[in-house]
């Protein structure tokens, strides 16, 4: 019963995170498309509309079919890993990271499927960082925290459980 409640909570969380991502992209389309940048913090943070047909840093630009297939496979593997992690509080942080990564991947996949591009609109000015969106934030934070956890929190055996192919096959 605990597992079922956790899975329902997880699916609701993913849905809400995706909804927030899609809502912010909708707002970007309505208010930023065809408009000059909206300066939130002068020389620090701007909102500026971009249709990204590639992946991170516009890599694989124009290769939508490849990106859709790759993203779908990543989502399947991460979802499978999420639902096959050992039960218990010890893996709560990994589950949380995977929820964020999955939500971001699905959010950007929705864009690719519905629009044939990903809506990016957040621009961090001081380092001339490429424009990004809320789904990208989910993915970046999820991956960064997961990496830190694997380096400093989980022991070698627990990390092996997370990435082991054998653990996939045994489930």
C-alpha positions as CSV (number, residue, x, y, z in Angstrom):
1,X,0.0,0.0,0.0
2,X,2.9,2.4,0.8
3,X,4.4,1.8,-2.6
4,X,1.1,2.5,-4.3
5,X,0.6,5.8,-2.4
6,X,4.2,6.8,-3.2
7,X,3.7,6.0,-6.9
8,X,0.4,8.0,-7.0
9,X,2.1,10.9,-5.3
10,X,5.0,10.7,-7.7
11,X,2.8,10.7,-10.8
12,X,0.9,13.7,-9.4
13,X,4.2,15.5,-8.7
14,X,5.4,14.9,-12.2
15,X,2.1,16.1,-13.6
16,X,2.3,19.3,-11.6
17,X,5.9,20.0,-12.5
18,X,5.2,19.5,-16.2
19,X,2.1,21.7,-15.9
20,X,4.2,24.5,-14.4
21,X,6.8,24.1,-17.2
22,X,4.2,24.1,-19.9
23,X,2.4,27.1,-18.4
24,X,5.6,29.2,-18.3
25,X,6.3,28.3,-21.9
26,X,2.7,29.3,-22.8
27,X,3.3,32.6,-21.1
28,X,6.6,33.1,-23.0
29,X,4.8,32.5,-26.3
30,X,2.0,34.9,-25.4
31,X,4.1,37.7,-24.0
32,X,7.6,37.4,-25.4
33,X,7.3,36.0,-28.9
34,X,8.1,38.8,-31.4
35,X,8.9,41.3,-28.5
36,X,12.1,42.8,-27.3
37,X,13.7,41.2,-24.2
38,X,11.9,41.8,-20.9
39,X,14.6,42.8,-18.4
40,X,13.9,41.5,-15.0
41,X,17.2,42.4,-13.4
42,X,19.4,44.8,-15.4
43,X,22.5,43.0,-16.7
44,X,21.6,39.9,-14.8
45,X,18.4,38.2,-15.9
46,X,16.2,38.7,-18.9
47,X,13.2,36.9,-20.5
48,X,13.6,36.6,-24.2
49,X,11.8,34.2,-26.6
50,X,13.7,31.5,-28.5
51,X,12.5,28.5,-30.5
52,X,15.2,25.9,-30.0
53,X,15.1,23.1,-32.6
54,X,18.1,21.4,-30.9
55,X,19.1,20.1,-27.5
56,X,21.3,21.7,-24.8
57,X,23.2,24.6,-26.2
58,X,21.4,24.1,-29.5
59,X,23.3,20.9,-30.2
60,X,21.7,18.5,-32.7
61,X,19.8,21.5,-34.1
62,X,17.1,20.4,-36.6
63,X,17.3,16.7,-35.6
64,X,13.9,16.5,-34.0
65,X,13.2,12.8,-34.8
66,X,16.5,11.8,-33.2
67,X,15.9,13.9,-30.2
68,X,12.3,12.6,-29.8
69,X,13.5,9.0,-29.9
70,X,16.5,9.6,-27.6
71,X,14.4,11.5,-25.1
72,X,11.7,8.8,-25.1
73,X,14.3,6.1,-24.4
74,X,15.8,8.2,-21.6
75,X,12.4,8.7,-20.1
76,X,11.6,5.0,-20.2
77,X,14.9,4.0,-18.6
78,X,14.6,6.7,-15.9
79,X,11.0,5.7,-15.1
80,X,11.9,2.1,-14.9
81,X,14.8,2.9,-12.6
82,X,12.5,5.1,-10.5
83,X,10.0,2.3,-10.0
84,X,12.6,-0.4,-9.4
85,X,14.6,1.4,-6.8
86,X,14.7,-0.4,-3.4
87,X,11.9,0.8,-1.1
88,X,12.7,2.9,1.9
89,X,13.7,6.3,2.9
90,X,17.4,5.8,2.0
91,X,16.6,6.3,-1.7
92,X,14.1,9.2,-1.3
93,X,16.7,11.7,-2.5
94,X,17.4,9.7,-5.7
95,X,13.7,9.3,-6.3
96,X,13.3,13.1,-5.9
97,X,16.1,13.8,-8.4
98,X,14.6,11.3,-10.9
99,X,11.2,13.0,-10.5
100,X,12.7,16.3,-11.5
101,X,14.8,14.9,-14.4
102,X,11.7,13.0,-15.7
103,X,9.5,16.0,-15.4
104,X,12.0,18.2,-17.4
105,X,12.5,15.5,-20.0
106,X,8.8,15.1,-20.5
107,X,8.2,18.8,-20.6
108,X,10.7,19.3,-23.4
109,X,9.4,16.2,-25.2
110,X,5.9,17.7,-25.2
111,X,7.3,20.8,-26.9
112,X,9.2,18.7,-29.5
113,X,6.1,16.6,-30.3
114,X,3.6,19.5,-30.4
115,X,5.6,22.4,-31.7
116,X,8.7,20.7,-33.3
117,X,10.9,23.0,-31.2
118,X,11.5,23.7,-27.5
119,X,10.5,27.1,-26.1
120,X,13.4,28.7,-24.3
121,X,13.0,32.1,-22.7
122,X,15.2,32.6,-19.6
123,X,18.5,34.3,-20.3
124,X,21.3,34.7,-17.7
125,X,23.2,37.8,-18.9
126,X,26.5,37.9,-16.9
127,X,28.0,34.8,-18.5
128,X,26.1,35.0,-21.8
129,X,24.6,31.6,-20.9
130,X,22.3,30.1,-23.6
131,X,18.6,30.6,-23.1
132,X,16.8,27.9,-21.2
133,X,13.4,27.1,-19.7
134,X,11.8,25.6,-16.5
135,X,12.2,22.0,-17.7
136,X,15.9,22.6,-18.2
137,X,16.1,23.8,-14.6
138,X,14.5,20.6,-13.4
139,X,16.9,18.5,-15.4
140,X,20.0,20.5,-14.4
141,X,19.1,20.6,-10.7
142,X,18.1,16.9,-10.7
143,X,21.4,15.8,-12.3
144,X,23.6,18.1,-10.2
145,X,22.0,16.9,-6.9
146,X,22.1,13.3,-8.1
147,X,25.8,13.6,-8.9
148,X,26.5,15.1,-5.5
149,X,24.5,12.4,-3.7
150,X,26.4,9.7,-5.6
151,X,29.7,11.3,-4.8
152,X,29.2,12.2,-1.1
153,X,26.1,10.5,0.3
154,X,25.6,7.0,-1.1
155,X,28.2,4.3,-0.7
156,X,29.7,2.4,-3.6
157,X,27.2,-0.5,-3.3
158,X,24.2,1.8,-3.3
159,X,25.5,3.7,-6.3
160,X,26.0,0.4,-8.0
161,X,22.3,-0.5,-7.3
162,X,21.3,2.7,-9.1
163,X,23.3,2.2,-12.3
164,X,23.5,-1.6,-12.5
165,X,22.1,-3.4,-15.5
166,X,21.7,-6.5,-13.3
167,X,19.3,-4.7,-11.0
168,X,17.1,-3.9,-14.1
169,X,17.2,-7.5,-15.2
170,X,16.4,-9.0,-11.7
171,X,13.2,-6.9,-11.3
